[in-house]
């Protein structure tokens, strides 16, 4: 494992997402079956600049992560994350949100909202360095690097839960795949809404920069 980053004056080792970890969600099955396993992207979790800062973050039940996604293709599909949903906040009828910020490169975020067995909204957010993308409650999400440069992004999220990857695996990916020719519908979903494009949000109330 050669890929590391320096954060808070410390060299950090990542969790590595391998291609074979993504076998259920890759669009191009023929390509997947023809290639050997390799590293897709790198996740650096629970980051802080000091032990005191980490204690402060932990007291707030938060986690700060950085993910690095090198450019590349998975057959006809641009490299992406596995995709996940968040569970509900205990005692509440609403799921945990998440905040992303692009540090370097460009990100394409695919958000999808489900109600019962239907996908009722699918949103695309294209973000560049410095942009912030809010993932609201009830939306599963996938991050795609459709550029020629590495994507480096940070996220803030509650640390009290485990993400659910099963819905994406069961449907062999998100509602849409981003291929070299553009977005195409995942045929495993029925009655999909058309894509809705929005811009990254500037929310001064959050105090995020």
N, C-alpha and C positions, 0 to 999 in steps of 0.2 A: 504494500500500500504506500504509494509515493506521494499522493496528493494531500497536502496539509495547508493550513492557513495560520497566520500569526494573529492573535487577538489578545489584547491586554498584556502584551509582552510575553505571551506564552504560545509555543507552537501547539496547535490543536490537531488531533487525529479525528477523522470523520467516521461516521457510519456510512457504508457504501451501498448504494442501490445497484444491484447487478441486473443485467438483462433478464436472466432467468427468474428473477424475483417478479418480473413484469409479464410472465408468460400468459396470464389470463386476460391482459388488457391491451395487448399489441394488436393493431389492425391487420398487419401484413403477416398472416400465419405462415405462408410459404417461405417467406424470408426468414422468419424466426426459426423455423425448423431446419434451415440450411446453414446457420451460423453458430459458432462457438460462443460461450458465455463471455461477457466483458463488462467493465465498469461503465455505468450510465451517468450517475451523478452522486454528489457527496453532501452529507448532512452533518452539520456541526451544531450540537444541541447544548442547551443550558450554558450559554456563554455569558461572561461578565468580565469587566476589566479588573476586578479585585474580589477577594473573598468577602469583604464587607458589602460590596455591591451585590454579590450573589445572595447574601443573606437578606438584603432588602428586597430583591426581586422575589425570592422564595416566600417571604412574608406576605407578599401581595398575590401569591399563588399564580405567578406568571413564569414564563419561560421565553428566553430570547435565543433564537436560532439563526444560523446562516446556512443557506443551501447554494451549492455551485453546480450548475448544469452546463457542461461543455456542449458546443454545437454538434449536431450530428443528425443522422437519419436512422430510423428503425424501419428499414425497407423503404416504403413510400411515405412513411409517417415521420413528422418531426419529433425529435426526442421530447419526452414529457415525464412528469411525475406519475406515480401510480394512481393518484386520485383518492380522496377520502371524504367522509362526512364526520361531523362532530355529534356526540350524544347530547341529550338535553341536560341542562343545569339541574342538579338534584332538587326535586320539589317544584320545578317550574315546567311550563309547557313551551319552552323555547331552548334552542340549542346554543352552544358556545359560538361566539364569533371569532374572527382572527384578522390580524392586520399584517399586510405584506408591504415591504418597500424594496424597490429595485435599487441596488447599490451600483451595479455595473451591467451593461448590456441592455437587452430588451426582453420583456416577458409578455406572453399572451396567457391570460387567465381565463379559463372556461369554468363558469359557475352554472350549476343546475339545481333547481328546486323541485322536490318531489312532494306530492300530496297523495297519500294512500299508495296506489300502484302507478300513478301517472307523473310524468315530468311536466310541470306547468309553466316553467320559465327557464330559458337557457340564455346566459349572458356572456359576452366576450368583452374583456378589458385588455387593451393594449397599453403597456406601461414601459416607460424608458427610465433611465437612471434618475433617481430623485423622486419619482412618482410613488404615491401610496395607494394601495388598493385595499379596500375594506371588504372582507368576506362576511356578509350578514348571516344571522342565524338562519338555519334550515337549508342552506345552500352547500351541496357538495362541490368540490373544486379540484381542478387539474391545472398544473402550470406547464406551459409549453415554451421551449426555446426554438423559435422559428427563424432565428438570425444566424449570421455567420460568426458571431462572437460568443464567448462564454457569458452565461447569465449568472450573476451573483445577487442573491436577494436575501433579505432579513425578514423575520416574522416575530411578532409578539402573540402569544397565545396562553391561555390558562394551562397550568401544568397538572391539573387534578383529574385528567381523563385520558383515555386512550382513543385515538381516532379509529373509525370503522372503514376498512378497505373493502369489506365483503360486497357491498352493493355494486361497486365498480367491477369487481372481479366476476360477480354473477352475470353482469351484462356485457362482459368483455370490453370494458372501457367506458368512457364518458358518452354522453348523448351524441356528440359529434367527434369525429377524428379530424385533425388538421394534417392534410396530406400536401405533397408538393404542388398539387393543383388547387388547393384551397380546402375549406371545410366540407366534409361530407357527413351525412347522417349515419349513425350506427344502426344497422338494420335490426339489432336485437331490441331496440326500443320501438314502441308503437305510438302513433299520433304525436310526434314531436312538434313543439312549437318552432317557429323560425327563430334564428339567432337574433338576439337584441344586443346591439353594440352600445357601450357607454364608455365615458372617459374616466380616468382616475380621479378620485375625490380629493378636494382640498378642504379639510375639516379643522379649522383653527381651534375649535373647542377641545380637540384631542391633544393639542400641544405637541404634535408630531412634526419633525423636520427631517 
